[in-house]
Amino acid sequence: MGRRLFVALMNDLVTLWIEWLRPSTGLATVQWSLLLAAASLIAYLLHRGTGLPKVVGYALVGSVAGFAGFGGTAVWPLRGNSLFILELGIAVVLFEAGARVPLRWFRHNPMVLVQSLAESALTYVAVAATLRWMGLSPAVAGPLALMAMAASPAVLARVAADAGASGPVTDRAMVLATLGTLYALAIGTAQAELQSREELRLLATAGPAAMVLVLSVIVGGLLALCLRLALKVMSPVSENTSILLLALIAAAAGFASHLGGSAPLAALVGGMLLKQFAPRPWSWPRQLGTAASLLTMLMFVLVSVVTAQVDWTWPVALLVLALVGARALAKIAGVAVANVGSGVSWRQALWVGCALSPMSSVALLIASQYAQAGGPVARRITGIALPTILVMELLGAVVATIALHRARETSRPWLPRRGHRQPEPVAAPLQTPGDEHGA
């Protein structure tokens, strides 16, 4: 009741103020500018005071805004500019993540690929079986299990940067999260297009998923080729190179979506192929790091604003808890099942599985694709997916932070010493597990 009154009051104030705003700015611009400013400040203070990663602060601010009724242009299901911002933010993050995955690493250590397939498949089966046991239909349980497959490379990268983490556990978790995202995007994008069918099975999406993957690979290959040619004549640390890189990623994202592929998947493939064309580590320019950080922060705030707008009920809360629990156990068990010969110890495998906890923007993008199909099944899927994403964006970041600290791969203490100002993370070269650790 109190929330409804607050939302009604906010709407009245918006109606009053909107007449005084100039058309060139608009209320949404002012609201989002102030929201991002608050998110930046609170995330910094939270990280400095508690040692938690800044992404927790971004998600908290967005969650409070969403619960208070703030939506701005973030209307569910996402469309137009808000959807493109989400896709572009994911594309930039996945391009960087893909550039950390050398395909030759799988040739020298194929168990890493087996480990990825095992944890993704086990996650899908465990989550789908748990939700079916709790009474959900296959049309609802299947898409939710697909979203659960994808860990969040974006959250994990921010957690690792804030903690100064590097090592076998960090590298392995990033690679598994990236590959799991690849599987979820390819299958989820295709399955969302077939949502209107009365009976939808996972095997029925094999052809459409292959088409999504092929189109994304073609666009990603063109992106990698253009960047490779540009890097032959431009300095990798030039500001113009940074602008060119962002512009080409944005163009590839729009082109892939227009053709029927997946924009984030095309960027991920582009990063992986560029790594093969230019196997030596190359510097991630400081200018691009700043622009990418702003885009990433906007993406995290957008995700939490949207997911916080869903109505919570006790049945939904129980389903969310069951999904989160089944997913966590499946991630750890999947990494452990294929751990023999993978190059990490059993203790490290445990922390890798824990580091795969975060869910965020990729899952929201897949959920948005299902929501656009409309109908009661889509509403049921998103009614469970959105609160799950919100919980795991917050809780997953904390669990991943604990895992990296327990794995003893962090270069910064959990809490800075009193009176000691902890240095901010800076843009680092794009290195891969094969470059540093030979895992």
N, C-alpha and C positions, 0 to 999 in steps of 0.2 A: 504494500500500500504506500509506504513511504517513498519507494523508488518511483512509483507511478506519479506521485505528486511532484517529485523532483524533476522528472522528465517533462511533465506538463509545464512546470515553471520555466524550465530551460527553453522549451518550444515557444512560450510566450515572449521570453526575452529575445529569442532569435527573430521572431516576427517583428518586434519593436525595433531592434537594431538594424535589421537588414535594409530598412528604408534610408538609413543614414550612411550606408557604405557606398563607396564609389563603385561603379560597374567594373572598373579596371582591376580591382583587387578581389572583391567578393568575400563573403563571410568565411567560406571554406578555406581560403588561403590564409586568412588571419588565424583561424582556429588551428589549422595544422602547423603553422609556424610557431605559435605559442606552445602547442603540444610537443613538438620536437625539441623546442628550447627547454621545456620542463623535463623531458625524457633525458636529454643530454646531461643536465645538471644533477638530477636525482641518480642517474646511473653512475656518474662519477663519484658522488658522495657515498653511495652505497658500496661501490667497489673499494673506495678508500677506507671506509669505516668497518666493513665486514669481511672484505676479501672476496665477496661473491663476484662473478663475472658481470660486466656491464649489461649484457643481454638480459639479465634478470631485472635490472632497473628499467630497461626499455619496455619489457613485457609488463611490469607492474604498472607503469604509467599508462600504457595502452589499455590494460585491464580495467583500471579505475575509470578511465574515460569511457570505455565501452559500457561498464556497469552503470555509469551515470547517464547514459543515453546519448553520448556523443557519437555521431556517425560520420557527419560531414559527407564526403563523397564515397565513404566506405559502406555502401549499401549492399546487403547480401541478397542474391549471389553477386559476386563481383563482376562488373562489366566496365567497358570503356577505359578511362584513364587509370582507375584504381587497379583493374586487372592487368593493364600493361605495366604499371609500376611494379606490381608483384612479380610478373614474369621477368621483367628486366632485372630486378634485384636478384632473383634466383639465378638468372642467366649469368650475371657477373660473378656470383659466388661459385657456381658450378664450373664456369670457365677456369677460374683459378684452381678449383679442386681437381678438374680434369688434367690441368697442366702439371699436377703433382703425381700423376699415375702413369708410370712408364710401362708400356705393354711388354717390353722385354723382361720386366720383373716377373711376370707370370710364366715366362718360358724357363727362367732359372728356378722359380719357386712356384710350381703350379698349385700347391696346396693352398695358397692364398686365394686363388680363384675358387677352389673347392670349398674353402671356408666361407667365402661370400655366398655361394649358391646354397650351402647348407643352412646358414643362419637365416637367409631370406626365405627359403622354402619352409623351414621349421617355424618361422614366425607366422607365415601365412596359414599354415595348417593349424597351429596351436590357437591362434586368435579366432580363426573361422570356426573351429570345433568348439571353443569356449562360448562364443556368441550363439552358435546353434544350440548348444546345451541349455543356454539361458532363454531360448524360445524365439530367437530372431530367425527370419526366413533366409534362405541362401542368397536371395537378391540383395539383402541388406548386409549380411555377415561377410560376403565375398568382397565387396568394395572396401569395407572397413578393414578387413585383413590385408588388402593391398596397400592401403595407406599406412598400416602398421609396419609394413616391410621397410619403409623408407625412414632411415635415421636422417638427421639434419646436419649436413656438412657445414651449413652456415653457422649454426649454434656451436658446433664442435670447434670450428676454426676460431670463433671469437673467444671461446673458453680457453683454448690453447694459447692464443695471443695474450690474453690477460694474465694467464698463469706463467707465461714464458716456458711452455711445455714443448719438449722435443724428445724423441726416442722411439723405440720399437712399438710401444703401446699407442702413442699418439699417431704415429705414421700408419699403423695397421688399422686403427679405428677410423682414420680419415679415408683410407682406401675402401674399407668395407662399407662405410656410410655412403661414399660416392657410388660404388657399384650397386648397392641396394636402391639408391635413388634412381639409377639408370633403369633397373628392372621395373620399379614401381611406376615410373613415368611412361615407359613404353607400353606396359600392359594397361595401366590405369587410363591413359589417354584414349586408347583403343576401346576399352570396355565402356567408358563413359559415352562414347559415340553410339554404342549399341544398347544403351540403357532403356530405350523404348520397347525392346522386345519383352515379351511376357516371361520367357524363361531364358536366363543368361548364364552360361557356364564359362568357366575359365578357359577351357580348351577352345570354345567357340571364338575367342578373341585372338587366336594364334595368327590368322591371316591379317586382320587389321593391325595387330601389334607389330607384325613384321613390316607392314607398310609404313606405320608411324616411325619405326626405327630406320628404315631405308631412307625415307624423306629427311629425317633428322640428320642422318649420316651424310647425306649429300650436301645439305646446307652447312653442316659443321665442317665438312671437307673444304667447301668453298671459303668459309671463314678462316680456316687454318691456312689455306693457300694464300689468301689475300694478306694475312698478317705476316706470313713467312716472307712474301715478296717485299712487304713494307719494311720489315726488319733488316733487309739487305741494304737498304738505302737510308734508313732512319736510325738514329741512336735509340737504343731501348730505354734510356733514362731521360729522353726528351719529353717536354710537356706536350708537344705536338703528337708524339707517338701515343701518349696516354689518351689524348682526345680522339685520335684515330681509332684506338683500340675500343674505347667505349662506344663510339659511333658505329663501328662495324658490328659489335655485339648486339647493339640495339637494332640495327638493320637486319641482322640474321634472325633475331627473335621475332620481329614482325613478319619476315619472309617465311620462316618456318611455320608460324601459325596460319598464315594465309594459304600455304600449300596443303595444310592438313597434318603437318608434323607437330612436334613439341618444341617450343622455343627454348626452354631450359635444357632439354635433351640435346638440341643442336649445339648449344653453347658448351655443354659438357663434352660432347664428341669433338668439337672444335679444339678445346683445350688439350684433350688427349692426343689428337692428331698433330697439333702444333708441337707437343712434346716429342713426338717421334721425328718430325721434320728437323727440330732443333733440340737434340738430346741434352746439350749442356745447360746447366741452370742459368736462367736469365733473370735480371733484376725486375721486381715488381715496382714500377716507378712510384716515388713518394706522392706525386700528384694524383696518380690513379688510386693510390691507397686512400687518400683523403676523400676523393669523390666516391669511391666504392664504400667507404665507411659511412658516409652520409646516406647513400642509397640503402645500405644494409640496415642502418638504424631505422630509416623510414619503413623498410620492409617489416622489421620486427614489431614496430609500433602498430603498423597497419594490421598485421596478423592478430595481435592481442586485442585491438579495438574491435575487429570483426568477430572474433571467437567469443568475446565477453558479452556480446549482445544476445546470445542464446539463453533461453529460459531453462533453469535447472529444476529438475524434479527428482524425487527419491529413486524411481525406477531408472532414470537416466544416470544418476550418480552411481548406482550399483553396476550398471553396464560399463560405465567408464572405468571403475575400479577393476572390474573383471578383465577388461581389455588391456589396461595398463599392466596388471599383474601377469597375465598370460604372455604379453609381449616381452616383458623384462626377462622372465624365465626362459623364453624361447631364444632370445638374443644370446644370453649367456650359454645356454645348452648348445645352440648352433655353432658358436665359436669353438666350444670345447670338443664337440663331436669330430670336427675336422682339424683339431689342433696338432695331431701327430704328424711330425715332419714339416710343420709350417714355419718353424724357426723361432717360435716364442715359447716360453715356459708356461706351465699350467697356471701359475699365479698371474702371469701377464695376460693370459687368455681370459681370466676372470675379469680383470680390469678393462680389457678391450670390450667385452660384452657389456659391462656397465657403462662404458663411454658411449655406447650406441643408443643410449636412452632418449636423447632429445628428439622431439618432433616439432616441426614448425611450418615454414612457408611451403615446402614441397607438398606436404599432406594437405594444406589448405588449398593449394592450387588444384590438386586432384579432386578434393571435395567440391570445389567451385565448378569443376567440369561436370560432375554428377548433378549438382544443383541446377544447372542450366537446362537439364533435360525435363525438370519439373515432375509433378506427380507425387503421390503419397510416399512411394518408395524413396525418391530422392530426398524428400523432407525428413524421412526417418533416418536416412544415412547421415545427413548433415546435422540432424539433431543430436546424434551421438558423437560424430566426428569432431565438431567444433569444440565442445567442452574437453574432449580428450586432447586435442591439440593445445588448448590453453594450459591444461594441467602439465603436459609434458614439455611445453616450452619453458615453463618455470622450473618444475621439478627435475626435468631432464638435464637442464644446465647445471643445477646443483649437484646431481649425481655424477655427471661427467667431470665436474671440477674435483669432487672427492676422489674419483677413480684416478685421475692424472696425478693428484698429490700422493695417493697411496702407492701408485706405481713408481714414485720417486723420480719423475721426469720433469718436474717443474723447477725453474730457476729462481722463482720468487716465492717467499714465504706466504702462507695463507693470509696472515695479517702482518702489515708492515710494522716495523719497530716504532715505538712512540718517538715522535720528533723526526722520524726518517721519512722523507718524501720519496715514494716509490716511482721509478722512472716509467714513463708511458711506453708501451710497445710501439715499435716503428716498423715500417714496411721492410720485409725481408725478401731475399731472393727466393724464387720459386724452386725449391729443392724437392727431391722425391726420395722415397725410402731407399731406392737403389743407389742414389747419389751418396747418401750419408752412412747408411747402416748395412747395406748389402743384404737386407733381410730377405 
